Amino acid sequence: MNAQPKPVAELGFNTATKGVYPIAATPFNPDQSVDWDSLDRLTDFYEASGATGITILGILGEAGKLDPEESREIAARVIRRTRLPIVVGVSNPSFTAMGRLAKESMDLGAAGVMIAGHAALRSDEQIAAHFRSAVDAIGPDTPWALQDYPLTLSVVLSVPMIARIMTEHPSCVMLKAEDWPQLEKLSTIRSWQKDGKMPAFSILTANGGLFLDFEPERGSDGAMTGYAFPDALVEMDALHRRGERDAAHDLFDAHLPMIRMEQQAGVGLAVRKYLLMRRGAIACDIQRKPGTALTAQGRSEIDYLLERLARKDARARL
C-alpha cells in the first residue's frame, strides 16, 4: 500500500499552525477488529467539520492496543483519504518502534508526529534525555508536537523544561497543552516567548475543550482534542479569532455539560465513541479490550443532554 506524499506547502504543520486538529478515535467492529469503513467515514466527518488537520493514534485512539501493522495501516488509510495535514502519535517506550512508525508515517505523507513522555520519567534530566533519544529516533528533520499531559502520563513538564526541550530541538514545532490547571501556564509560556526565553511555537490545547472558553485569550492557537463535536470547536475557535467573545462563550456554555460528560475518568472514551456513533461518524461504539462500556442509564443521560443541546445547537439534533 503506497500513498503519494503530500506537497509540503499543503501540510500546514509548523510553528505558526492555528486551528482545530481533532484527536481521532479508532473504530472497532464487535469482533475487536479495526472497522476500516468507519475509519473512512470518521475521516470524512472530521474534514466536513471544518478541521484544520487530524491527529491519529493518540491515547484517545487506543494506540496502545494496536499492533504495529494496524498502526501503519491506519496512518496510511487516513493520509490517503484526506488532504488535511495528519499528525501521527508515535509515543512508545521503544525508540526503535517510535522511529519506525515515524519514518513510515512521514514516508506515507504525514505532516508530522506527536511524542509524549512515559510514567517512568521523573527528573528533568530523565525527561530531557528521553526527548533527545526520541528526536534521534524520528530524525532531526521530522516536525513534531510535544504532548504535555501530566494527568494521564505522570510526566510533569515545567515551563523551564518546555523551554529547554523547545530550544534544544528546533524540530519541535508545537506544544499540545493539556496540563491542568492550564490558563496560567499558557500565559507564562507566551510571556517567556515575548521576553526571548524560549523560541516561537504553536500551542494547541486539549482537555476535551474544557477550558476553550478562555484559552485563546491566554495565547492558544487552537485546539487538539477529541470532543465529539469538532464542528462546534471549529466555530468556537473562529468566533474567538473574530473577537466575538460573548458569542464564543454562549456556544461554549451550551456544550459544557456534554464536554463535562466526556471528561469522566474511566468512561470518557465510551462517552465519546457513543456520541460519534450517534452522530453517524462510526458504526459501533465498542472499545478494544480492555475497555469500558456505558450502562443503559449512562446512554440515556447522554441522549437527554443531546436533546437539551439541540435546543441551542442544531448539530445535536440526531
C-alpha positions as CSV (number, residue, x, y, z in Angstrom):
1,M,0.0,0.0,0.0
2,N,1.7,3.2,-1.3
3,A,0.5,6.7,-0.6
4,Q,1.6,9.7,-2.6
5,P,3.3,12.2,-0.2
6,K,1.5,15.5,0.0
7,P,3.2,18.7,-1.1
8,V,5.0,20.3,1.8
9,A,3.0,23.6,1.2
10,E,-0.2,21.7,2.0
11,L,0.9,20.2,5.2
12,G,0.3,23.2,7.4
13,F,2.1,21.8,10.5
14,N,4.7,24.3,11.8
15,T,5.4,26.8,14.5
16,A,2.6,29.1,13.1
17,T,-0.1,26.4,12.9
18,K,-3.5,27.6,14.1
19,G,-7.0,26.0,14.1
20,V,-8.5,22.7,15.3
21,Y,-6.9,19.3,15.0
22,P,-9.4,16.7,16.3
23,I,-7.8,13.7,18.1
24,A,-9.3,10.8,16.2
25,A,-10.9,7.7,17.8
26,T,-10.1,4.3,16.3
27,P,-13.3,2.5,15.4
28,F,-13.6,-1.2,16.0
29,N,-16.0,-3.9,15.0
30,P,-17.8,-6.1,17.6
31,D,-15.1,-8.8,17.0
32,Q,-12.4,-6.3,18.0
33,S,-11.0,-5.9,14.5
34,V,-10.5,-2.4,13.1
35,D,-13.6,-1.1,11.3
36,W,-12.0,0.3,8.1
37,D,-15.2,1.6,6.6
38,S,-15.9,3.5,9.8
39,L,-12.4,4.9,9.8
40,D,-13.0,6.3,6.3
41,R,-16.4,7.7,7.4
42,L,-14.8,9.2,10.6
43,T,-12.0,10.9,8.5
44,D,-14.7,12.4,6.2
45,F,-16.6,13.5,9.3
46,Y,-13.6,15.4,10.7
47,E,-12.9,17.0,7.3
48,A,-16.5,18.1,6.9
49,S,-16.4,19.6,10.4
50,G,-14.0,22.2,9.1
51,A,-11.0,20.8,11.0
52,T,-7.6,22.3,10.1
53,G,-6.0,18.8,10.4
54,I,-6.4,15.5,12.2
55,T,-4.3,13.8,14.9
56,I,-4.4,10.0,14.9
57,L,-3.0,7.2,17.1
58,G,-3.2,9.1,20.3
59,I,-4.4,8.0,23.7
60,L,-8.0,8.5,22.6
61,G,-7.2,6.4,19.5
62,E,-6.3,3.5,21.7
63,A,-2.9,3.4,20.1
64,G,-1.5,1.2,22.8
65,K,-4.0,-1.6,21.9
66,L,-2.9,-1.7,18.2
67,D,-0.2,-3.9,16.7
68,P,2.5,-2.2,14.5
69,E,0.9,-3.2,11.2
70,E,-2.5,-1.9,12.3
71,S,-1.0,1.4,13.3
72,R,0.8,1.7,9.9
73,E,-2.4,0.8,8.0
74,I,-4.5,3.3,9.9
75,A,-2.0,6.0,9.2
76,A,-1.8,5.1,5.5
77,R,-5.6,4.9,5.1
78,V,-6.3,8.3,6.8
79,I,-3.5,10.0,4.9
80,R,-4.8,8.7,1.6
81,R,-8.4,9.6,2.5
82,T,-7.9,13.4,3.1
83,R,-5.9,16.3,2.0
84,L,-5.8,17.6,5.6
85,P,-2.5,17.5,7.4
86,I,-2.2,14.4,9.5
87,V,-0.2,14.3,12.8
88,V,0.6,10.7,13.9
89,G,1.1,9.8,17.6
90,V,4.3,7.7,17.8
91,S,4.9,7.7,21.5
92,N,6.4,4.4,22.6
93,P,8.9,3.3,25.3
94,S,10.8,1.6,22.5
95,F,12.7,4.2,20.5
96,T,13.1,1.6,17.7
97,A,9.3,1.2,17.4
98,M,8.9,5.0,17.7
99,G,11.4,5.7,14.9
100,R,9.9,3.1,12.6
101,L,6.3,4.4,12.9
102,A,7.5,8.0,12.5
103,K,9.5,7.2,9.3
104,E,6.7,5.1,7.8
105,S,4.2,7.8,8.6
106,M,6.3,10.6,7.1
107,D,7.0,8.5,4.0
108,L,3.3,8.0,3.6
109,G,2.7,11.7,3.7
110,A,2.1,12.7,7.3
111,A,2.6,16.3,8.2
112,G,4.4,15.4,11.5
113,V,4.3,13.3,14.6
114,M,3.4,13.7,18.3
115,I,5.5,12.5,21.2
116,A,4.9,12.2,24.9
117,G,7.0,11.0,27.8
118,H,6.1,8.0,29.9
119,A,5.4,7.3,33.6
120,A,9.0,6.1,34.4
121,L,10.4,9.6,33.8
122,R,10.8,11.5,37.0
123,S,13.7,14.0,36.9
124,D,14.2,16.8,34.5
125,E,17.4,15.1,33.3
126,Q,15.5,11.9,32.6
127,I,12.9,13.9,30.7
128,A,15.5,15.8,28.6
129,A,17.3,12.5,27.8
130,H,14.1,10.9,26.7
131,F,13.3,13.6,24.2
132,R,16.8,13.7,22.9
133,S,16.6,10.0,22.2
134,A,13.1,10.5,20.7
135,V,14.4,13.1,18.2
136,D,17.4,10.8,17.4
137,A,14.9,8.0,16.7
138,I,12.5,10.0,14.4
139,G,15.2,12.1,12.8
140,P,16.0,15.8,13.4
141,D,14.1,17.0,10.4
142,T,10.8,15.4,11.4
143,P,8.4,18.1,12.8
144,W,6.8,17.0,16.0
145,A,4.4,18.1,18.7
146,L,5.3,17.8,22.4
147,Q,2.4,16.4,24.4
148,D,2.2,17.9,27.9
149,Y,-0.4,15.6,29.7
150,P,0.7,15.0,33.3
151,L,-2.8,14.0,34.5
152,T,-2.6,10.7,32.5
153,L,1.1,10.3,31.6
154,S,2.5,11.4,35.1
155,V,5.3,13.4,33.4
156,V,5.5,16.9,34.8
157,L,6.8,19.4,32.2
158,S,7.5,22.7,33.9
159,V,7.7,25.9,31.8
160,P,11.5,25.9,32.1
161,M,11.6,22.2,31.0
162,I,9.4,23.0,28.0
163,A,11.7,25.9,27.2
164,R,14.7,23.6,27.3
165,I,13.1,21.0,25.1
166,M,12.0,23.6,22.5
167,T,15.4,25.2,22.5
168,E,17.3,22.0,22.1
169,H,15.0,20.7,19.4
170,P,14.0,23.2,16.7
171,S,12.1,20.3,15.0
172,C,9.5,20.6,17.9
173,V,7.0,23.0,16.3
174,M,4.1,22.6,18.6
175,L,3.0,22.1,22.2
176,K,-0.1,20.0,22.7
177,A,-1.0,21.7,26.0
178,E,-3.2,19.7,28.4
179,D,-1.9,20.3,31.8
180,W,-4.5,21.2,34.4
181,P,-4.8,24.0,35.5
182,Q,-3.8,25.3,32.2
183,L,-4.6,29.0,31.8
184,E,-1.8,30.5,33.9
185,K,0.7,28.1,32.3
186,L,-0.3,29.3,28.8
187,S,0.2,32.9,29.9
188,T,3.6,32.1,31.4
189,I,4.8,30.4,28.2
190,R,3.7,33.3,26.0
191,S,5.4,35.7,28.4
192,W,8.6,33.8,28.2
193,Q,8.5,33.8,24.4
194,K,7.9,37.5,24.4
195,D,10.9,38.0,26.6
196,G,13.1,35.8,24.3
197,K,13.4,33.0,26.9
198,M,12.1,30.3,24.5
199,P,11.5,30.1,20.8
200,A,8.2,30.5,18.9
201,F,6.0,27.5,18.5
202,S,2.3,26.7,18.0
203,I,0.2,25.9,21.1
204,L,-3.0,23.8,20.6
205,T,-4.9,22.9,23.7
206,A,-6.7,19.7,24.8
207,N,-8.6,18.5,27.9
208,G,-11.7,17.9,25.8
209,G,-12.1,21.6,25.2
210,L,-13.0,22.1,28.9
211,F,-11.2,25.4,29.1
212,L,-11.6,26.5,25.5
213,D,-13.7,29.5,26.6
214,F,-10.6,31.3,27.9
215,E,-7.6,29.6,26.3
216,P,-7.5,31.7,23.1
217,E,-7.2,34.8,25.3
218,R,-4.3,33.3,27.1
219,G,-2.3,32.6,23.9
220,S,-3.5,29.3,22.5
221,D,-3.6,28.9,18.7
222,G,-6.5,26.5,18.6
223,A,-7.4,23.0,19.9
224,M,-6.1,19.5,19.5
225,T,-8.7,17.4,21.4
226,G,-11.3,14.7,20.9
227,Y,-14.6,16.3,21.8
228,A,-17.3,14.6,19.6
229,F,-18.5,17.9,18.3
230,P,-15.3,19.1,16.5
231,D,-17.5,21.3,14.3
232,A,-18.5,23.2,17.4
233,L,-14.9,23.6,18.4
234,V,-14.1,25.0,15.0
235,E,-16.9,27.5,15.4
236,M,-15.8,28.5,18.9
237,D,-12.3,29.0,17.7
238,A,-13.4,31.1,14.8
239,L,-15.6,33.3,17.0
240,H,-12.7,33.9,19.3
241,R,-10.4,34.8,16.4
242,R,-13.0,37.3,15.2
243,G,-13.2,38.9,18.6
244,E,-16.8,37.7,19.2
245,R,-16.2,36.9,22.8
246,D,-19.8,36.7,24.0
247,A,-20.9,34.5,21.1
248,A,-17.9,32.2,21.7
249,H,-18.8,31.9,25.4
250,D,-22.5,31.3,24.6
251,L,-21.6,28.4,22.3
252,F,-19.2,27.0,24.9
253,D,-21.8,27.3,27.6
254,A,-24.3,25.3,25.5
255,H,-21.8,22.5,25.0
256,L,-20.2,22.5,28.5
257,P,-22.5,19.8,30.0
258,M,-21.6,17.4,27.2
259,I,-17.9,18.3,27.4
260,R,-18.0,17.6,31.1
261,M,-19.7,14.3,30.5
262,E,-16.8,13.3,28.2
263,Q,-14.2,14.2,30.8
264,Q,-15.3,11.5,33.2
265,A,-12.4,9.4,34.3
266,G,-12.7,5.8,33.1
267,V,-15.7,6.2,30.8
268,G,-14.8,9.3,28.9
269,L,-13.8,7.4,25.8
270,A,-17.0,5.4,26.0
271,V,-19.0,8.6,26.0
272,R,-17.1,10.0,23.0
273,K,-17.5,6.8,21.0
274,Y,-21.2,6.7,21.8
275,L,-21.6,10.3,20.6
276,L,-19.6,9.6,17.4
277,M,-21.9,6.7,16.8
278,R,-25.0,8.7,17.4
279,R,-23.7,11.4,15.0
280,G,-23.2,8.7,12.3
281,A,-19.4,9.0,12.2
282,I,-18.7,5.4,13.3
283,A,-20.9,2.3,13.2
284,C,-20.1,0.9,16.6
285,D,-19.0,2.5,19.9
286,I,-17.1,-0.6,21.1
287,Q,-13.5,-0.2,22.5
288,R,-10.8,-2.8,22.1
289,K,-10.2,-4.7,25.3
290,P,-9.6,-3.7,27.9
291,G,-12.2,-1.0,27.7
292,T,-15.3,0.3,29.4
293,A,-18.9,0.4,28.2
294,L,-21.7,2.7,29.1
295,T,-24.7,1.3,31.0
296,A,-28.2,1.8,29.7
297,Q,-28.7,4.6,32.2
298,G,-25.4,6.3,31.1
299,R,-26.6,6.2,27.4
300,S,-30.0,7.6,28.5
301,E,-28.3,10.5,30.3
302,I,-26.2,11.3,27.2
303,D,-29.4,11.2,25.0
304,Y,-31.0,13.6,27.4
305,L,-28.1,16.0,27.1
306,L,-28.3,15.7,23.3
307,E,-31.9,16.7,23.4
308,R,-31.1,19.7,25.6
309,L,-28.1,20.7,23.5
310,A,-30.2,20.5,20.3
311,R,-32.4,23.4,21.6
312,K,-29.4,25.7,21.2
313,D,-27.2,23.9,18.6
314,A,-28.8,22.1,15.6
315,R,-25.8,19.8,15.3
316,A,-27.1,17.8,18.3
317,R,-30.4,17.0,16.5
318,L,-29.8,13.4,15.7
